[in-house]
Amino acid sequence: MGEKHGATFAFPSYSYQFSYPDKFEADFVDELPEGSSQFDILCSHMRLNMEELKKVMPPNTIYITILRDPVQTFESVFSYYTFSIPAFSLAKKAAETMENRSALSVFLGTPESFWDPKSPENGLGRNPMSFDFGLDLQHGNMAWSANLTALVETFHLIMIGEHFDESLVLLRALLKLELEELAYVHFNTRSAHSITSLDETTKARIRTWNDLEMELYDFSLKLFQKKVEEYGAERLNRDVDLLRASSSRIRQKCVAGKNVSPEELEESVRPWQPDSATILGYSVQGNLTKEEQGFCMRLVLPELQYHAHLYFKQYGRAMRPVPTE
């Protein structure tokens, strides 16, 4: 949408993220490009600091985010960052000395023995969505619920991953979008061997370990359900059907192959690969017009490639790498 309408993006000064996992600061944003009077869209990874964010964005900004079932989120985070989050790496090493135990189950057996809350690198090791929200994660903090309520109510829409199509319909109404602007494919899909199956005991342990996350998700889900009621359930179901039909037609036209292994993909559409998981991607249909090719490439373009494309288009230069100390 931003590219289509010539929006000015607020990009990080360096690389793809706003100095993550530090909390966002206005100084992390690259300069306003020549000819622009304000930033229109900010959509790069950050650890949220709403006060600083409002210094960058204009007063009429619409704030949107998305949450996902904390159980599935934590399994995914563990899979992606097994080797980069110290607590997870320690559990992985411990699991290698045991038979028929996944690193995730070993970690959840005694999480406090692996997790050092004082280490910034362990931020995603507990309540990862709450961490990204910039919330105070000190357990027993009486201000938690007040901080949560104030922050969540700042957002015009908190989308819910388990109700993604319904969320997109609400987003369409909020941003006055066309149906084709909501077409999507599932990004960051992992191969089967990169996913840990979860039994009920493991799910319960994840919920216990991520207790603040559960509160964040449940609170946001209730707000989402209220928005659904305001929109009208019958109207929503009708519009979801329209969205799914439109998206299906577009995917059939654009996508030649889904869940394609990375070694079979061209670099331009190959997703970033963490050390601990295999991320699948998409290939584009042939025999498309130039206009169709441009649209379809954008549909399947992974996050990092699209970020780099938009940055170059806006500034006429490649992104700067993070400086080394």
N, C-alpha and C positions, 0 to 999 in steps of 0.2 A: 504494500500500500504506500509506504513512504517513498519508495523508488518511483512508483507510478506517478505520484503527485509532486515529485521534486522536493521532498521534505529535507530539511537540514538535520542531520543526525549528530547527537552528542556522543562522540567516540572517546575511548580511553586515549590518553597521550601516548601510551606504549602498549603494544600487543592487543589482545582481545578482551582483557578484563581490567576492571578498575582497581588495580593494585590489590586484588584478592589474595588473602582473606582479610586484609585491613578493612575497616568500615569506610564506606564511601566518603570522599571529600570532594568539594567543588573543584579543588586544584587538580584532581585526577583527570579532568576533562580536557581534551585538546582544544585548540583555539577555534573561535567562531570563524568559519570560512569567509573569505571576501565576498561581499554582496549579500550576506545574510544578516538579518537583524535580530534573530533569536534561534534557539534550538527548538525543533519541533518534536523529535522522537529520541528517546534514550532507551536502548534495548540490549545493551551489553551486560555481561555478568558483573555483579557487584554484591557486596555485603551491605545491606540497606542501612542508610542513615537519612531519614526523611528530611530532617532539617537542612542538611547539606544539599540534598537533591533539589529542594525547593529554591535554593540559591541559583541553580542552573536552569531550571525549567520555568516557563512563563506561568502566570497566575491561573490561567484557564486550563492547565494540564489535566488530562484524564489519567489516573493511575490504575494500572491493571497488573495482576499477577496470577499465578496458578499454583495450586497445591495438589498433592497426590496422596493416596492412602499411605500413611507412615510405614506400614509393614512392607509394602512393595518398594517404597522409597529407600528404606534402609538396606534391603537386600541388594538393590541396584547400586547404591552408594558404596556398599562393601565390595561389590564386584568390580566397579570402575576403579576404586582407589585402594585396592588391597595393598599395593606396593608404595603408595605415596602418603598414606595416613599411618603414622608410627604405631598406633594401637592395633590397627588391622594387620600390619606387617608382623608384629610380634605374635599375634594369634596364628598367622599363616605358618610361621616357623615352628610354633608349638604343635600345630596340626600335622606337620610333616613327620613328627615322631610318634604319631598315633595311627592306628588302623581304623579305616572306615569312619573318619570324622572329618567333616568339612571345616575349613577355617572359620566360617561363620558360626557354626555350632560351638566350636571351641571358644570363640570370643564371647558368645552369649552365655556360656556356662559360668564364667567368672569375669565379666567385663571390666570391673574395677581393677583387676590385676594387670590389665593391659593398657588401660586408658589413663593418661595423665592430663587432667583438665587444665593444667597450667601451660601446656604446650600448644601454641597457636596452630600448629600443623594438625592437631587432633580436633579442630573445630567441628568438622563434619562427622566425627566419630560418635556423637550423641545429639539427638534432636537436630538433624542437619538443616531442615527447612526453617526451624526457629533461629538457628545460627545465621542463615542467610538473610532472615528478616531483621537481623541486628538486635534481637531481643536479649535481655539480660537472662542468662541461663543458670544463674545461681539458684539451686533448689532451696525451697523454703523462703524465697524472697517474696514478701507480702505484696510488692508492687507488680508482680508478674501479671496478674489478671488485669490490673488497670492499664499497664503498658500494652498488653495484648489487645484489649478492647480499643484503646486510642489508636493504635497502629492500624488494626484491621479496618476500622471505620474510615481511615484516610483513603482507602482504595474504593474506586467507583465500582470495580468488579473483581472478585476473586474467583477465577475459574477453577473447576474441579476436574482433575484428570479422569476420574471414573465416570464423569458426565461431560465428556469433552464436546460432543456435538451440541448438547444443550447449552454448554458454555459459549460455543461459537455463535449460536443464535442470539444469545444475550449480548455478546460482543458486537454482532452485526447491528443490532438495534442501537447500541451505545455509540458506535462510531459511524453509523450510516454507511455500511459497506455493501458492496455488490456480492451476490452469491459466489461468483467465480473467484473473488478475492479470499474466500474462506476455504477453497479447495486445499487439501493437505495429503501428505503421506506420513507414515510413522517413521520418525527419525530415531537414531541411536538404538535401533533394535539389535539386541545381542544374539549371537548364535546360541543354539540349545546348550552346548557344553559350557557356556559362560554364565548360565542361570542356575542358581541353587534352589532346588525344590524345598518348600517349607511345610513341615507338618504343624499340627496345632500347637504343640509344645513350643516350637521355635517361634511361631507367630506371637504367642503369649509373652515370650521372653523379649521379643522386639518391642512389643507394646509397653512392657514394664520399663525397659531401658530408655525408651523414648517417650516418657510419660508427658512431658511438656508438649511434645509434638502432637500427641493425641488430643490434648486440650486445644491447641491451635487449629488442628484439622476439624475437630468436632464443632468448634465455635464458628469457623468459616463455612462449614457445610450447612449449618443452620441459616446463616445469612444468605447462602446461595439458594437454599430451598425457599426462603422468603421472597427472593427475586423471581423465582420460578412462579410462585403463587401470584405475584404482582403482574407478571407477563401473561399468565393464564395457561393452565396445563394443556388444554385442548389446542390452543393456538401454538404453543411451543411444540407439541408433538407433530402438528401439521408442518411447521417450519423446519423441524429436524428432518422430516421425510424429504422435503424439498432440497435441503442441504445435502443429504446423503445421496440423493439421485444425481444432483449436479456434480458433486465430488467424484462419484463413481464414473460418470461420463468423462470427466476430465482426466482421471487416472487411466482409464482405458485408452484414451487418446495419446497420453503422454508417456506412460510407463511401459517399457519393453520387458523389464525383468525386475522383480522385487526380491528382497532378502538375498541380494547378490553378495558373495564373499568379496572382501576388499581386494584380493589379488586379481580378481576379474574385472575390476573397475578402473577407468581412467583416473588419473590423479585429480582432475578437475571435479569429479563427483565422488571421490573416495573419502569416507568419513574418517575423522581422527581416530587412531587406534591406541587405547591405553594398553599398558603392559599385561594387564590381568584379564582382558576380555576381548572378544572379536566382535566388531561392530559392522553390521551389514548395511548395504546401500541399494541404490537403484540405477538402472540404465534407462536411457531415453529412447523412445521409438524413432525409427528412421522415416524417411519420406514425409517430413514435415516442412511446411513453409518456413521462411526465415522468422516471421513473426511468431508462429507456433513453436519453433525451436527455442526462441528466446523465453517464451512463457514457460514451456515445459522444463527447460534447464533450471529456471528459477524455482520451480516446484520441487525438484529433487536435489537442489544445490545444498550441500551440508553447511552448517552454521559458520564454520571458520572461513570457508571459501566465499560465502555470501558477504560476510563481514569485510573481508579483504577487498572484494569487488566494490562494495559501496564506499569504503574508505578511499580507495583510489579514485573513484568517480567524483567524490566530493573534494578531495585535496590535490589530485593530480600527482600523487606520490604513494609509494608503498608505506605500510605501517612501520613505525619504528619498533625495533625489538626492545625488550626490557633491558635497561642498562645493567651491566655487571659491576659489582662493587670491587 
